[in-house]
Amino acid sequence: MENLKEEKLATVLGVRTLTASAFVLRFERSELAFQAGQYVKLGIPDQPERREYSIYSPVTASYLEILVQLVDTASFSFRLKQLRSGDHLWVSGPYGSFNLEDNYANDENIFIASGTGISPFHCMVLSYPRLHYTLLHGVRNLNEGYDRTIYRNGQYIQCTTSESGSEFYGRVTDYLRKHKPDSKAHYYLCGNRAMINEVRDLLMAADVPAINMHVEIYF
Ligand SMILES: Cc1cc2nc3c(=O)[nH]c(=O)nc-3n(C[C@H](O)[C@H](O)[C@H](O)COP(=O)(O)OP(=O)(O)OC[C@H]3O[C@@H](n4cnc5c(N)ncnc54)[C@H](O)[C@@H]3O)c2cc1C
């Protein structure tokens, strides 16, 4: 296994649609070694843009997967969705240090995600079957519980803002106001900046030390 700090071409293995605006793209892993929580940079041949995507598939898989939110039809994410098996992608990485602490198996880990920010947690949960975790997932609709059946019963708490019927009707921040955070747990926050800032303020008010907060901001 190696680090691909220089870009390599990888073959696309397939696109799996999850909702009208989210999909999983699978492509060749080649020899890429990574830790759960890290991300890759992707490019489409003959196009200048590069974008970052957390790795969704476990460290044990022979392929790489990413979970992508389709932003709009003029965007990079839209062009990713048009790819088909046999097409190619530029891949470099891995990047980032959004990883579990070494003593993850003994710690209580609280994962807090908005939207596709669930991706690194999907990778961590599949990579480490003995992980102690609770995952709070903030989305608008019920159908955005991406691949939720992989999470153990009671450990996935979907927080929906536009529909009731999930584990919690409201935002992840509303959930944290109702359920006082454990100041000894490790918190991993991933997604949009506004959610992360608000959650961080709530955790600080609950005396969670900054060293126990880990953050990955997508936009
Ligand atoms: C470290 C890192 C990891 C990332 N991992 C992922 C990932 O696993 N999955 C993923 O879908 N994106 C991820 N992103 C965001 C991704 O890199 C792109 O920014 C995103 O796909 C939008 O690019 P675009 O060209 O399609 O749209 P752009 O035209 O570049 O973006 C338009 C707007 O879309 C919004 N936006 C961007 N990303 C998202 C999103 N994920 N969900 C909702 N709205 C968004 C923002 O408001 C942005 O200004 C990550 C970003 C970083 C920095």
The ligand as an ORCA input file, in Angstrom:
! r2SCAN-3c Opt
* xyz 0 1
  C     -12.167     17.751      3.545
  C     -13.440     17.783      2.701
  C     -14.160     16.620      2.520
  C     -15.331     16.647      1.762
  N     -16.055     15.491      1.624
  C     -17.222     15.509      0.942
  C     -18.011     14.321      0.840
  O     -17.658     13.248      1.362
  N     -19.174     14.389      0.136
  C     -19.599     15.567     -0.462
  O     -20.679     15.562     -1.097
  N     -18.858     16.689     -0.381
  C     -17.681     16.693      0.284
  N     -16.932     17.831      0.364
  C     -17.340     18.991     -0.458
  C     -16.794     18.792     -1.898
  O     -15.379     18.890     -1.894
  C     -17.331     19.814     -2.887
  O     -17.160     21.102     -2.362
  C     -18.798     19.582     -3.183
  O     -18.977     18.348     -3.884
  C     -19.386     20.716     -4.048
  O     -18.612     20.882     -5.185
  P     -19.305     21.306     -6.532
  O     -18.281     21.698     -7.526
  O     -20.282     20.244     -6.933
  O     -20.147     22.597     -6.164
  P     -19.617     24.045     -5.837
  O     -20.114     24.906     -6.929
  O     -18.146     24.033     -5.562
  O     -20.363     24.291     -4.440
  C     -21.588     24.969     -4.370
  C     -22.072     25.072     -2.944
  O     -22.598     23.812     -2.566
  C     -22.583     23.697     -1.162
  N     -21.997     22.371     -0.813
  C     -20.735     21.949     -0.992
  N     -20.593     20.676     -0.554
  C     -21.794     20.288     -0.088
  C     -22.273     19.098      0.495
  N     -21.474     18.035      0.702
  N     -23.577     19.035      0.870
  C     -24.399     20.107      0.673
  N     -24.003     21.279      0.139
  C     -22.707     21.368     -0.255
  C     -21.767     24.863     -0.622
  O     -22.647     25.870     -0.165
  C     -21.040     25.344     -1.860
  O     -20.706     26.696     -1.755
  C     -15.767     17.856      1.132
  C     -15.020     19.020      1.309
  C     -13.877     19.004      2.082
  C     -13.106     20.288      2.287
*
